[in-house]
Amino acid sequence: MAKTNMLCPFGHKLCGECAVYRGRHYYLSFCKHYRGYIDEPGKNTNSSALDQAVDIKTFDRLVGPWAGRRSKVETIPEVSLRVINMETDETTICEPEEARNWDWGNTEMLRIIDGFHITSWDRLLEILHYKADKGNQEVTVYEGPRFMLLGGG
């Protein structure tokens, strides 16, 4: 397939000038109807694409439905944590206060709730408040070594 000059949908520059993909997203354009397709070099078929900017903070808010709801959470919700150790298949029930003492700096241990990685105490509290608002009394946390959970468990 020949490379096609097109605008990057993220940086809004020509494909070869894109700092993110460095000319590797030419395969996205199969026809002239693609929004970044350029008919002739230097002629843009969709000049309004240049006016649209990508706001990374918007994407951060879309990470989870709980994101940004509580900027600084002070209270601990009344839910219990069901922690499933993926190495030993042990299940333990603990209170959120016990999770404060987990080693949050250990990058080899991974914790997941509903497919989202939990990397800090604050993020855990955000999710727990969201779950408590929805009426959940118990939240399941999968815990295991990084290689095990990223490899499909």
N, CA, C and O atoms as a GROMACS GRO file, in nm:
protein
  612
    1MET      N    1   0.085  -0.118   0.000
    1MET     CA    2   0.000   0.000   0.000
    1MET      C    3   0.089   0.124   0.000
    1MET      O    4   0.183   0.134   0.079
    2ALA      N    5   0.060   0.215  -0.087
    2ALA     CA    6   0.137   0.338  -0.094
    2ALA      C    7   0.095   0.432   0.018
    2ALA      O    8  -0.022   0.437   0.057
    3LYS      N    9   0.192   0.505   0.067
    3LYS     CA   10   0.160   0.602   0.172
    3LYS      C   11   0.076   0.715   0.114
    3LYS      O   12   0.100   0.761   0.002
    4THR      N   13  -0.020   0.760   0.190
    4THR     CA   14  -0.108   0.867   0.149
    4THR      C   15  -0.085   0.987   0.239
    4THR      O   16  -0.084   0.974   0.361
    5ASN      N   17  -0.066   1.104   0.178
    5ASN     CA   18  -0.055   1.224   0.260
    5ASN      C   19  -0.188   1.250   0.327
    5ASN      O   20  -0.292   1.255   0.262
    6MET      N   21  -0.185   1.267   0.458
    6MET     CA   22  -0.307   1.293   0.532
    6MET      C   23  -0.273   1.372   0.657
    6MET      O   24  -0.156   1.380   0.696
    7LEU      N   25  -0.374   1.429   0.720
    7LEU     CA   26  -0.354   1.500   0.845
    7LEU      C   27  -0.368   1.403   0.961
    7LEU      O   28  -0.454   1.316   0.962
    8CYS      N   29  -0.281   1.420   1.058
    8CYS     CA   30  -0.291   1.342   1.180
    8CYS      C   31  -0.416   1.388   1.256
    8CYS      O   32  -0.434   1.508   1.275
    9PRO      N   33  -0.504   1.295   1.298
    9PRO     CA   34  -0.624   1.336   1.371
    9PRO      C   35  -0.593   1.390   1.510
    9PRO      O   36  -0.681   1.447   1.574
   10PHE      N   37  -0.470   1.373   1.558
   10PHE     CA   38  -0.434   1.418   1.692
   10PHE      C   39  -0.356   1.549   1.688
   10PHE      O   40  -0.390   1.644   1.758
   11GLY      N   41  -0.250   1.554   1.607
   11GLY     CA   42  -0.166   1.673   1.602
   11GLY      C   43  -0.203   1.770   1.493
   11GLY      O   44  -0.157   1.884   1.493
   12HIS      N   45  -0.287   1.727   1.396
   12HIS     CA   46  -0.336   1.809   1.286
   12HIS      C   47  -0.223   1.862   1.199
   12HIS      O   48  -0.232   1.972   1.144
   13LYS      N   49  -0.117   1.783   1.186
   13LYS     CA   50  -0.010   1.814   1.092
   13LYS      C   51  -0.007   1.702   0.989
   13LYS      O   52  -0.078   1.602   1.002
   14LEU      N   53   0.075   1.718   0.886
   14LEU     CA   54   0.088   1.611   0.789
   14LEU      C   55   0.143   1.486   0.855
   14LEU      O   56   0.216   1.493   0.954
   15CYS      N   57   0.108   1.373   0.801
   15CYS     CA   58   0.146   1.244   0.859
   15CYS      C   59   0.296   1.235   0.885
   15CYS      O   60   0.338   1.185   0.989
   16GLY      N   61   0.375   1.281   0.791
   16GLY     CA   62   0.520   1.274   0.807
   16GLY      C   63   0.574   1.367   0.914
   16GLY      O   64   0.684   1.345   0.964
   17GLU      N   65   0.499   1.470   0.950
   17GLU     CA   66   0.543   1.566   1.051
   17GLU      C   67   0.489   1.534   1.190
   17GLU      O   68   0.524   1.602   1.286
   18CYS      N   69   0.406   1.432   1.201
   18CYS     CA   70   0.340   1.400   1.328
   18CYS      C   71   0.442   1.347   1.428
   18CYS      O   72   0.514   1.252   1.400
   19ALA      N   73   0.449   1.410   1.545
   19ALA     CA   74   0.544   1.368   1.648
   19ALA      C   75   0.497   1.242   1.719
   19ALA      O   76   0.579   1.170   1.776
   20VAL      N   77   0.367   1.215   1.718
   20VAL     CA   78   0.314   1.099   1.789
   20VAL      C   79   0.339   0.971   1.710
   20VAL      O   80   0.396   0.875   1.762
   21TYR      N   81   0.296   0.968   1.584
   21TYR     CA   82   0.305   0.846   1.504
   21TYR      C   83   0.419   0.847   1.404
   21TYR      O   84   0.451   0.743   1.346
   22ARG      N   85   0.481   0.962   1.381
   22ARG     CA   86   0.597   0.976   1.294
   22ARG      C   87   0.576   0.910   1.156
   22ARG      O   88   0.661   0.836   1.107
   23GLY      N   89   0.460   0.938   1.097
   23GLY     CA   90   0.436   0.890   0.962
   23GLY      C   91   0.384   0.748   0.953
   23GLY      O   92   0.380   0.692   0.844
   24ARG      N   93   0.344   0.688   1.064
   24ARG     CA   94   0.301   0.549   1.061
   24ARG      C   95   0.150   0.531   1.060
   24ARG      O   96   0.103   0.417   1.066
   25HIS      N   97   0.071   0.638   1.053
   25HIS     CA   98  -0.073   0.618   1.052
   25HIS      C   99  -0.133   0.639   0.914
   25HIS      O  100  -0.252   0.668   0.901
   26TYR      N  101  -0.051   0.625   0.811
   26TYR     CA  102  -0.101   0.637   0.675
   26TYR      C  103  -0.198   0.525   0.641
   26TYR      O  104  -0.281   0.540   0.551
   27TYR      N  105  -0.190   0.413   0.711
   27TYR     CA  106  -0.276   0.299   0.681
   27TYR      C  107  -0.422   0.324   0.720
   27TYR      O  108  -0.510   0.248   0.681
   28LEU      N  109  -0.448   0.430   0.797
   28LEU     CA  110  -0.585   0.461   0.837
   28LEU      C  111  -0.668   0.516   0.722
   28LEU      O  112  -0.791   0.508   0.724
   29SER      N  113  -0.602   0.570   0.622
   29SER     CA  114  -0.673   0.637   0.514
   29SER      C  115  -0.688   0.543   0.396
   29SER      O  116  -0.593   0.522   0.321
   30PHE      N  117  -0.807   0.485   0.380
   30PHE     CA  118  -0.831   0.395   0.268
   30PHE      C  119  -0.908   0.462   0.155
   30PHE      O  120  -0.909   0.414   0.042
   31CYS      N  121  -0.972   0.573   0.185
   31CYS     CA  122  -1.049   0.640   0.081
   31CYS      C  123  -1.052   0.790   0.107
   31CYS      O  124  -1.003   0.838   0.209
   32LYS      N  125  -1.109   0.862   0.014
   32LYS     CA  126  -1.114   1.007   0.025
   32LYS      C  127  -1.211   1.054   0.132
   32LYS      O  128  -1.212   1.172   0.166
   33HIS      N  129  -1.293   0.966   0.184
   33HIS     CA  130  -1.392   1.005   0.283
   33HIS      C  131  -1.333   1.013   0.423
   33HIS      O  132  -1.400   1.060   0.515
   34TYR      N  133  -1.211   0.967   0.441
   34TYR     CA  134  -1.148   0.977   0.573
   34TYR      C  135  -1.121   1.122   0.605
   34TYR      O  136  -1.080   1.198   0.517
   35ARG      N  137  -1.144   1.163   0.730
   35ARG     CA  138  -1.141   1.306   0.762
   35ARG      C  139  -1.003   1.369   0.747
   35ARG      O  140  -0.994   1.491   0.733
   36GLY      N  141  -0.896   1.291   0.749
   36GLY     CA  142  -0.764   1.349   0.737
   36GLY      C  143  -0.702   1.332   0.600
   36GLY      O  144  -0.586   1.368   0.581
   37TYR      N  145  -0.777   1.279   0.503
   37TYR     CA  146  -0.724   1.252   0.371
   37TYR      C  147  -0.694   1.382   0.298
   37TYR      O  148  -0.771   1.478   0.305
   38ILE      N  149  -0.582   1.384   0.227
   38ILE     CA  150  -0.543   1.500   0.147
   38ILE      C  151  -0.534   1.455   0.002
   38ILE      O  152  -0.460   1.362  -0.031
   39ASP      N  153  -0.609   1.520  -0.083
   39ASP     CA  154  -0.618   1.480  -0.223
   39ASP      C  155  -0.486   1.502  -0.295
   39ASP      O  156  -0.438   1.413  -0.366
   40GLU      N  157  -0.427   1.618  -0.278
   40GLU     CA  158  -0.299   1.649  -0.340
   40GLU      C  159  -0.206   1.700  -0.231
   40GLU      O  160  -0.251   1.758  -0.133
   41PRO      N  161  -0.077   1.678  -0.247
   41PRO     CA  162   0.016   1.732  -0.147
   41PRO      C  163  -0.002   1.883  -0.133
   41PRO      O  164   0.000   1.956  -0.233
   42GLY      N  165  -0.018   1.929  -0.011
   42GLY     CA  166  -0.034   2.071   0.014
   42GLY      C  167  -0.177   2.120   0.008
   42GLY      O  168  -0.205   2.233   0.049
   43LYS      N  169  -0.270   2.038  -0.042
   43LYS     CA  170  -0.410   2.079  -0.049
   43LYS      C  171  -0.489   1.999   0.054
   43LYS      O  172  -0.496   1.876   0.046
   44ASN      N  173  -0.548   2.068   0.148
   44ASN     CA  174  -0.621   2.002   0.256
   44ASN      C  175  -0.769   1.995   0.220
   44ASN      O  176  -0.831   2.097   0.191
   45THR      N  177  -0.826   1.875   0.222
   45THR     CA  178  -0.968   1.861   0.190
   45THR      C  179  -1.057   1.892   0.309
   45THR      O  180  -1.177   1.912   0.292
   46ASN      N  181  -1.001   1.895   0.428
   46ASN     CA  182  -1.081   1.924   0.548
   46ASN      C  183  -1.005   2.025   0.633
   46ASN      O  184  -0.942   1.989   0.732
   47SER      N  185  -1.010   2.150   0.594
   47SER     CA  186  -0.931   2.251   0.664
   47SER      C  187  -0.984   2.281   0.803
   47SER      O  188  -0.912   2.338   0.885
   48SER      N  189  -1.110   2.243   0.833
   48SER     CA  190  -1.163   2.269   0.966
   48SER      C  191  -1.095   2.180   1.070
   48SER      O  192  -1.104   2.208   1.190
   49ALA      N  193  -1.028   2.075   1.028
   49ALA     CA  194  -0.958   1.988   1.123
   49ALA      C  195  -0.847   2.063   1.195
   49ALA      O  196  -0.812   2.029   1.308
   50LEU      N  197  -0.790   2.164   1.130
   50LEU     CA  198  -0.683   2.239   1.193
   50LEU      C  199  -0.733   2.325   1.308
   50LEU      O  200  -0.657   2.358   1.399
   51ASP      N  201  -0.861   2.360   1.305
   51ASP     CA  202  -0.917   2.444   1.411
   51ASP      C  203  -0.951   2.365   1.537
   51ASP      O  204  -0.972   2.423   1.643
   52GLN      N  205  -0.956   2.233   1.526
   52GLN     CA  206  -0.992   2.151   1.640
   52GLN      C  207  -0.867   2.110   1.716
   52GLN      O  208  -0.774   2.055   1.657
   53ALA      N  209  -0.864   2.138   1.844
   53ALA     CA  210  -0.750   2.101   1.927
   53ALA      C  211  -0.788   1.984   2.016
   53ALA      O  212  -0.905   1.967   2.053
   54VAL      N  213  -0.691   1.903   2.050
   54VAL     CA  214  -0.714   1.790   2.138
   54VAL      C  215  -0.679   1.832   2.280
   54VAL      O  216  -0.567   1.877   2.306
   55ASP      N  217  -0.774   1.819   2.371
   55ASP     CA  218  -0.753   1.854   2.510
   55ASP      C  219  -0.732   1.725   2.589
   55ASP      O  220  -0.826   1.648   2.608
   56ILE      N  221  -0.609   1.702   2.634
   56ILE     CA  222  -0.576   1.579   2.705
   56ILE      C  223  -0.652   1.568   2.835
   56ILE      O  224  -0.685   1.456   2.877
   57LYS      N  225  -0.682   1.679   2.901
   57LYS     CA  226  -0.757   1.674   3.027
   57LYS      C  227  -0.896   1.617   3.006
   57LYS      O  228  -0.952   1.555   3.096
   58THR      N  229  -0.954   1.639   2.888
   58THR     CA  230  -1.084   1.582   2.858
   58THR      C  231  -1.076   1.431   2.856
   58THR      O  232  -1.166   1.363   2.907
   59PHE      N  233  -0.970   1.377   2.799
   59PHE     CA  234  -0.954   1.233   2.796
   59PHE      C  235  -0.931   1.177   2.936
   59PHE      O  236  -0.978   1.067   2.966
   60ASP      N  237  -0.860   1.251   3.020
   60ASP     CA  238  -0.838   1.206   3.158
   60ASP      C  239  -0.970   1.192   3.233
   60ASP      O  240  -0.985   1.101   3.314
   61ARG      N  241  -1.065   1.282   3.207
   61ARG     CA  242  -1.194   1.274   3.275
   61ARG      C  243  -1.275   1.156   3.226
   61ARG      O  244  -1.364   1.108   3.297
   62LEU      N  245  -1.247   1.107   3.106
   62LEU     CA  246  -1.320   0.994   3.051
   62LEU      C  247  -1.264   0.860   3.095
   62LEU      O  248  -1.318   0.756   3.057
   63VAL      N  249  -1.159   0.862   3.173
   63VAL     CA  250  -1.096   0.737   3.217
   63VAL      C  251  -1.195   0.650   3.292
   63VAL      O  252  -1.200   0.529   3.271
   64GLY      N  253  -1.273   0.708   3.379
   64GLY     CA  254  -1.373   0.634   3.453
   64GLY      C  255  -1.488   0.725   3.488
   64GLY      O  256  -1.472   0.847   3.491
   65PRO      N  257  -1.605   0.669   3.514
   65PRO     CA  258  -1.719   0.754   3.545
   65PRO      C  259  -1.703   0.829   3.677
   65PRO      O  260  -1.775   0.925   3.703
   66TRP      N  261  -1.610   0.786   3.759
   66TRP     CA  262  -1.588   0.850   3.889
   66TRP      C  263  -1.486   0.963   3.880
   66TRP      O  264  -1.473   1.042   3.974
   67ALA      N  265  -1.414   0.971   3.769
   67ALA     CA  266  -1.303   1.065   3.758
   67ALA      C  267  -1.352   1.209   3.766
   67ALA      O  268  -1.444   1.248   3.694
   68GLY      N  269  -1.291   1.286   3.854
   68GLY     CA  270  -1.322   1.427   3.867
   68GLY      C  271  -1.443   1.459   3.951
   68GLY      O  272  -1.474   1.576   3.972
   69ARG      N  273  -1.512   1.358   4.001
   69ARG     CA  274  -1.630   1.384   4.083
   69ARG      C  275  -1.592   1.442   4.219
   69ARG      O  276  -1.659   1.531   4.270
   70ARG      N  277  -1.486   1.390   4.275
   70ARG     CA  278  -1.441   1.437   4.406
   70ARG      C  279  -1.293   1.468   4.394
   70ARG      O  280  -1.212   1.376   4.380
   71SER      N  281  -1.258   1.593   4.399
   71SER     CA  282  -1.118   1.629   4.381
   71SER      C  283  -1.035   1.590   4.503
   71SER      O  284  -0.927   1.532   4.488
   72LYS      N  285  -1.082   1.620   4.622
   72LYS     CA  286  -1.014   1.580   4.745
   72LYS      C  287  -1.114   1.507   4.833
   72LYS      O  288  -1.204   1.569   4.891
   73VAL      N  289  -1.099   1.378   4.843
   73VAL     CA  290  -1.192   1.298   4.921
   73VAL      C  291  -1.138   1.287   5.062
   73VAL      O  292  -1.026   1.239   5.084
   74GLU      N  293  -1.215   1.331   5.159
   74GLU     CA  294  -1.172   1.328   5.299
   74GLU      C  295  -1.232   1.211   5.374
   74GLU      O  296  -1.167   1.154   5.462
   75THR      N  297  -1.355   1.173   5.342
   75THR     CA  298  -1.422   1.067   5.417
   75THR      C  299  -1.398   0.932   5.351
   75THR      O  300  -1.369   0.924   5.232
   76ILE      N  301  -1.410   0.828   5.431
   76ILE     CA  302  -1.395   0.692   5.381
   76ILE      C  303  -1.534   0.631   5.372
   76ILE      O  304  -1.606   0.629   5.472
   77PRO      N  305  -1.574   0.581   5.256
   77PRO     CA  306  -1.710   0.528   5.240
   77PRO      C  307  -1.731   0.398   5.319
   77PRO      O  308  -1.635   0.329   5.355
   78GLU      N  309  -1.857   0.368   5.344
   78GLU     CA  310  -1.894   0.248   5.419
   78GLU      C  311  -1.912   0.130   5.324
   78GLU      O  312  -2.024   0.082   5.305
   79VAL      N  313  -1.804   0.084   5.266
   79VAL     CA  314  -1.805  -0.035   5.181
   79VAL      C  315  -1.693  -0.126   5.228
   79VAL      O  316  -1.598  -0.082   5.292
   80SER      N  317  -1.705  -0.252   5.194
   80SER     CA  318  -1.597  -0.344   5.227
   80SER      C  319  -1.526  -0.384   5.098
   80SER      O  320  -1.584  -0.381   4.990
   81LEU      N  321  -1.401  -0.422   5.112
   81LEU     CA  322  -1.320  -0.462   4.997
   81LEU      C  323  -1.302  -0.613   4.999
   81LEU      O  324  -1.259  -0.671   5.099
   82ARG      N  325  -1.336  -0.677   4.889
   82ARG     CA  326  -1.307  -0.819   4.872
   82ARG      C  327  -1.181  -0.826   4.786
   82ARG      O  328  -1.186  -0.800   4.666
   83VAL      N  329  -1.069  -0.860   4.849
   83VAL     CA  330  -0.940  -0.862   4.780
   83VAL      C  331  -0.911  -1.005   4.738
   83VAL      O  332  -0.902  -1.095   4.822
   84ILE      N  333  -0.897  -1.026   4.608
   84ILE     CA  334  -0.867  -1.158   4.554
   84ILE      C  335  -0.722  -1.158   4.510
   84ILE      O  336  -0.684  -1.085   4.418
   85ASN      N  337  -0.641  -1.240   4.575
   85ASN     CA  338  -0.500  -1.255   4.539
   85ASN      C  339  -0.493  -1.351   4.422
   85ASN      O  340  -0.529  -1.468   4.435
   86MET      N  341  -0.446  -1.304   4.308
   86MET     CA  342  -0.445  -1.384   4.186
   86MET      C  343  -0.338  -1.493   4.187
   86MET      O  344  -0.347  -1.588   4.109
   87GLU      N  345  -0.238  -1.481   4.273
   87GLU     CA  346  -0.134  -1.585   4.282
   87GLU      C  347  -0.185  -1.706   4.358
   87GLU      O  348  -0.164  -1.820   4.316
   88THR      N  349  -0.250  -1.682   4.470
   88THR     CA  350  -0.289  -1.791   4.559
   88THR      C  351  -0.438  -1.820   4.557
   88THR      O  352  -0.483  -1.914   4.622
   89ASP      N  353  -0.516  -1.742   4.484
   89ASP     CA  354  -0.662  -1.753   4.481
   89ASP      C  355  -0.726  -1.736   4.618
   89ASP      O  356  -0.837  -1.782   4.642
   90GLU      N  357  -0.656  -1.668   4.708
   90GLU     CA  358  -0.711  -1.637   4.840
   90GLU      C  359  -0.802  -1.517   4.829
   90GLU      O  360  -0.774  -1.422   4.755
   91THR      N  361  -0.911  -1.521   4.902
   91THR     CA  362  -1.002  -1.408   4.909
   91THR      C  363  -1.007  -1.358   5.052
   91THR      O  364  -1.033  -1.436   5.144
   92THR      N  365  -0.984  -1.230   5.070
   92THR     CA  366  -0.993  -1.170   5.203
   92THR      C  367  -1.087  -1.051   5.197
   92THR      O  368  -1.096  -0.981   5.096
   93ILE      N  369  -1.155  -1.029   5.307
   93ILE     CA  370  -1.242  -0.914   5.320
   93ILE      C  371  -1.173  -0.815   5.413
   93ILE      O  372  -1.130  -0.852   5.522
   94CYS      N  373  -1.163  -0.691   5.370
   94CYS     CA  374  -1.101  -0.590   5.455
   94CYS      C  375  -1.175  -0.458   5.442
   94CYS      O  376  -1.256  -0.439   5.351
   95GLU      N  377  -1.149  -0.370   5.533
   95GLU     CA  378  -1.208  -0.237   5.531
   95GLU      C  379  -1.118  -0.143   5.451
   95GLU      O  380  -0.998  -0.168   5.439
   96PRO      N  381  -1.173  -0.037   5.395
   96PRO     CA  382  -1.091   0.056   5.317
   96PRO      C  383  -0.976   0.118   5.397
   96PRO      O  384  -0.872   0.151   5.340
   97GLU      N  385  -0.993   0.133   5.527
   97GLU     CA  386  -0.887   0.191   5.609
   97GLU      C  387  -0.761   0.105   5.606
   97GLU      O  388  -0.649   0.157   5.612
   98GLU      N  389  -0.778  -0.028   5.595
   98GLU     CA  390  -0.662  -0.117   5.586
   98GLU      C  391  -0.587  -0.098   5.455
   98GLU      O  392  -0.466  -0.118   5.448
   99ALA      N  393  -0.658  -0.058   5.351
   99ALA     CA  394  -0.595  -0.039   5.220
   99ALA      C  395  -0.503   0.082   5.219
   99ALA      O  396  -0.415   0.092   5.133
  100ARG      N  397  -0.521   0.171   5.312
  100ARG     CA  398  -0.432   0.288   5.320
  100ARG      C  399  -0.288   0.244   5.344
  100ARG      O  400  -0.194   0.311   5.301
  101ASN      N  401  -0.269   0.132   5.413
  101ASN     CA  402  -0.136   0.083   5.448
  101ASN      C  403  -0.074  -0.005   5.341
  101ASN      O  404   0.038  -0.053   5.359
  102TRP      N  405  -0.143  -0.029   5.231
  102TRP     CA  406  -0.085  -0.108   5.123
  102TRP      C  407   0.036  -0.034   5.067
  102TRP      O  408   0.044   0.089   5.075
  103ASP      N  409   0.128  -0.109   5.011
  103ASP     CA  410   0.248  -0.050   4.952
  103ASP      C  411   0.213   0.006   4.814
  103ASP      O  412   0.223  -0.065   4.714
  104TRP      N  413   0.174   0.131   4.810
  104TRP     CA  414   0.132   0.193   4.684
  104TRP      C  415   0.250   0.225   4.594
  104TRP      O  416   0.231   0.250   4.475
  105GLY      N  417   0.371   0.226   4.647
  105GLY     CA  418   0.488   0.257   4.566
  105GLY      C  419   0.544   0.136   4.493
  105GLY      O  420   0.629   0.151   4.406
  106ASN      N  421   0.497   0.016   4.526
  106ASN     CA  422   0.546  -0.105   4.463
  106ASN      C  423   0.481  -0.121   4.325
  106ASN      O  424   0.362  -0.151   4.315
  107THR      N  425   0.559  -0.101   4.220
  107THR     CA  426   0.504  -0.108   4.085
  107THR      C  427   0.492  -0.251   4.034
  107THR      O  428   0.431  -0.274   3.930
  108GLU      N  429   0.548  -0.346   4.107
  108GLU     CA  430   0.537  -0.486   4.065
  108GLU      C  431   0.402  -0.547   4.105
  108GLU      O  432   0.359  -0.645   4.045
  109MET      N  433   0.336  -0.488   4.204
  109MET     CA  434   0.205  -0.537   4.248
  109MET      C  435   0.098  -0.451   4.181
  109MET      O  436   0.103  -0.328   4.188
  110LEU      N  437   0.002  -0.516   4.118
  110LEU     CA  438  -0.101  -0.446   4.044
  110LEU      C  439  -0.236  -0.473   4.108
  110LEU      O  440  -0.266  -0.587   4.145
  111ARG      N  441  -0.318  -0.369   4.121
  111ARG     CA  442  -0.453  -0.382   4.176
  111ARG      C  443  -0.551  -0.331   4.071
  111ARG      O  444  -0.531  -0.225   4.011
  112ILE      N  445  -0.658  -0.407   4.050
  112ILE     CA  446  -0.755  -0.374   3.946
  112ILE      C  447  -0.896  -0.381   4.002
  112ILE      O  448  -0.932  -0.475   4.073
  113ILE      N  449  -0.977  -0.278   3.971
  113ILE     CA  450  -1.121  -0.278   4.002
  113ILE      C  451  -1.194  -0.251   3.871
  113ILE      O  452  -1.172  -0.148   3.808
  114ASP      N  453  -1.279  -0.343   3.831
  114ASP     CA  454  -1.358  -0.329   3.708
  114ASP      C  455  -1.273  -0.296   3.586
  114ASP      O  456  -1.315  -0.218   3.500
  115GLY      N  457  -1.154  -0.353   3.578
  115GLY     CA  458  -1.067  -0.331   3.463
  115GLY      C  459  -0.980  -0.208   3.471
  115GLY      O  460  -0.899  -0.184   3.380
  116PHE      N  461  -0.993  -0.127   3.575
  116PHE     CA  462  -0.912  -0.006   3.590
  116PHE      C  463  -0.802  -0.029   3.692
  116PHE      O  464  -0.826  -0.085   3.798
  117HIS      N  465  -0.682   0.014   3.658
  117HIS     CA  466  -0.567   0.000   3.747
  117HIS      C  467  -0.580   0.099   3.862
  117HIS      O  468  -0.610   0.217   3.840
  118ILE      N  469  -0.556   0.052   3.982
  118ILE     CA  470  -0.560   0.137   4.100
  118ILE      C  471  -0.415   0.158   4.142
  118ILE      O  472  -0.347   0.064   4.183
  119THR      N  473  -0.368   0.281   4.131
  119THR     CA  474  -0.227   0.309   4.156
  119THR      C  475  -0.203   0.393   4.280
  119THR      O  476  -0.088   0.416   4.317
  120SER      N  477  -0.309   0.440   4.343
  120SER     CA  478  -0.289   0.525   4.461
  120SER      C  479  -0.410   0.515   4.554
  120SER      O  480  -0.518   0.470   4.515
  121TRP      N  481  -0.389   0.559   4.676
  121TRP     CA  482  -0.495   0.561   4.776
  121TRP      C  483  -0.607   0.657   4.734
  121TRP      O  484  -0.724   0.628   4.754
  122ASP      N  485  -0.571   0.771   4.676
  122ASP     CA  486  -0.672   0.869   4.634
  122ASP      C  487  -0.761   0.814   4.523
  122ASP      O  488  -0.882   0.835   4.524
  123ARG      N  489  -0.701   0.744   4.428
  123ARG     CA  490  -0.781   0.685   4.319
  123ARG      C  491  -0.873   0.577   4.374
  123ARG      O  492  -0.987   0.564   4.330
  124LEU      N  493  -0.823   0.499   4.469
  124LEU     CA  494  -0.907   0.396   4.531
  124LEU      C  495  -1.027   0.461   4.600
  124LEU      O  496  -1.140   0.412   4.589
  125LEU      N  497  -1.004   0.570   4.672
  125LEU     CA  498  -1.113   0.638   4.740
  125LEU      C  499  -1.217   0.693   4.642
  125LEU      O  500  -1.337   0.687   4.668
  126GLU      N  501  -1.170   0.747   4.530
  126GLU     CA  502  -1.264   0.798   4.429
  126GLU      C  503  -1.356   0.687   4.380
  126GLU      O  504  -1.477   0.706   4.369
  127ILE      N  505  -1.297   0.572   4.352
  127ILE     CA  506  -1.377   0.460   4.301
  127ILE      C  507  -1.470   0.408   4.409
  127ILE      O  508  -1.585   0.375   4.381
  128LEU      N  509  -1.421   0.400   4.533
  128LEU     CA  510  -1.506   0.350   4.641
  128LEU      C  511  -1.624   0.443   4.666
  128LEU      O  512  -1.735   0.396   4.691
  129HIS      N  513  -1.603   0.574   4.659
  129HIS     CA  514  -1.714   0.668   4.674
  129HIS      C  515  -1.815   0.653   4.561
  129HIS      O  516  -1.936   0.658   4.583
  130TYR      N  517  -1.765   0.633   4.441
  130TYR     CA  518  -1.854   0.613   4.326
  130TYR      C  519  -1.938   0.487   4.346
  130TYR      O  520  -2.059   0.488   4.324
  131LYS      N  521  -1.872   0.379   4.387
  131LYS     CA  522  -1.943   0.252   4.409
  131LYS      C  523  -2.044   0.265   4.523
  131LYS      O  524  -2.154   0.212   4.515
  132ALA      N  525  -2.007   0.336   4.630
  132ALA     CA  526  -2.099   0.355   4.743
  132ALA      C  527  -2.220   0.438   4.701
  132ALA      O  528  -2.332   0.411   4.744
  133ASP      N  529  -2.199   0.539   4.616
  133ASP     CA  530  -2.310   0.620   4.566
  133ASP      C  531  -2.406   0.536   4.482
  133ASP      O  532  -2.526   0.564   4.478
  134LYS      N  533  -2.354   0.435   4.414
  134LYS     CA  534  -2.436   0.346   4.333
  134LYS      C  535  -2.508   0.240   4.416
  134LYS      O  536  -2.593   0.167   4.365
  135GLY      N  537  -2.474   0.231   4.545
  135GLY     CA  538  -2.541   0.136   4.632
  135GLY      C  539  -2.466   0.006   4.656
  135GLY      O  540  -2.521  -0.085   4.717
  136ASN      N  541  -2.344  -0.004   4.609
  136ASN     CA  542  -2.266  -0.126   4.632
  136ASN      C  543  -2.216  -0.131   4.775
  136ASN      O  544  -2.168  -0.031   4.828
  137GLN      N  545  -2.228  -0.246   4.838
  137GLN     CA  546  -2.178  -0.265   4.974
  137GLN      C  547  -2.039  -0.328   4.974
  137GLN      O  548  -1.968  -0.321   5.074
  138GLU      N  549  -2.002  -0.388   4.860
  138GLU     CA  550  -1.874  -0.458   4.853
  138GLU      C  551  -1.811  -0.432   4.716
  138GLU      O  552  -1.880  -0.432   4.615
  139VAL      N  553  -1.681  -0.411   4.715
  139VAL     CA  554  -1.607  -0.386   4.592
  139VAL      C  555  -1.499  -0.492   4.580
  139VAL      O  556  -1.425  -0.517   4.675
  140THR      N  557  -1.490  -0.554   4.463
  140THR     CA  558  -1.390  -0.658   4.440
  140THR      C  559  -1.263  -0.598   4.382
  140THR      O  560  -1.266  -0.527   4.282
  141VAL      N  561  -1.151  -0.627   4.447
  141VAL     CA  562  -1.020  -0.580   4.403
  141VAL      C  563  -0.937  -0.703   4.368
  141VAL      O  564  -0.918  -0.792   4.450
  142TYR      N  565  -0.887  -0.708   4.245
  142TYR     CA  566  -0.797  -0.815   4.203
  142TYR      C  567  -0.655  -0.766   4.224
  142TYR      O  568  -0.617  -0.659   4.177
  143GLU      N  569  -0.576  -0.846   4.294
  143GLU     CA  570  -0.440  -0.807   4.328
  143GLU      C  571  -0.346  -0.919   4.285
  143GLU      O  572  -0.373  -1.037   4.309
  144GLY      N  573  -0.238  -0.882   4.223
  144GLY     CA  574  -0.140  -0.981   4.180
  144GLY      C  575  -0.019  -0.915   4.119
  144GLY      O  576  -0.016  -0.793   4.102
  145PRO      N  577   0.081  -0.996   4.086
  145PRO     CA  578   0.200  -0.940   4.023
  145PRO      C  579   0.167  -0.885   3.884
  145PRO      O  580   0.079  -0.935   3.814
  146ARG      N  581   0.238  -0.783   3.849
  146ARG     CA  582   0.214  -0.713   3.722
  146ARG      C  583   0.219  -0.808   3.603
  146ARG      O  584   0.133  -0.801   3.514
  147PHE      N  585   0.317  -0.897   3.599
  147PHE     CA  586   0.332  -0.986   3.484
  147PHE      C  587   0.212  -1.079   3.470
  147PHE      O  588   0.177  -1.119   3.359
  148MET      N  589   0.150  -1.112   3.581
  148MET     CA  590   0.038  -1.206   3.579
  148MET      C  591  -0.091  -1.139   3.530
  148MET      O  592  -0.164  -1.198   3.450
  149LEU      N  593  -0.118  -1.019   3.576
  149LEU     CA  594  -0.242  -0.952   3.538
  149LEU      C  595  -0.233  -0.888   3.400
  149LEU      O  596  -0.334  -0.882   3.330
  150LEU      N  597  -0.116  -0.841   3.360
  150LEU     CA  598  -0.103  -0.783   3.227
  150LEU      C  599  -0.095  -0.891   3.120
  150LEU      O  600  -0.123  -0.865   3.003
  151GLY      N  601  -0.057  -1.011   3.160
  151GLY     CA  602  -0.046  -1.120   3.064
  151GLY      C  603  -0.177  -1.194   3.043
  151GLY      O  604  -0.180  -1.294   2.972
  152GLY      N  605  -0.284  -1.148   3.102
  152GLY     CA  606  -0.413  -1.211   3.083
  152GLY      C  607  -0.457  -1.294   3.201
  152GLY      O  608  -0.567  -1.350   3.199
  153GLY      N  609  -0.373  -1.304   3.305
  153GLY     CA  610  -0.411  -1.372   3.428
  153GLY      C  611  -0.432  -1.516   3.410
  153GLY      O  612  -0.464  -1.586   3.506
   0.00000   0.00000   0.00000
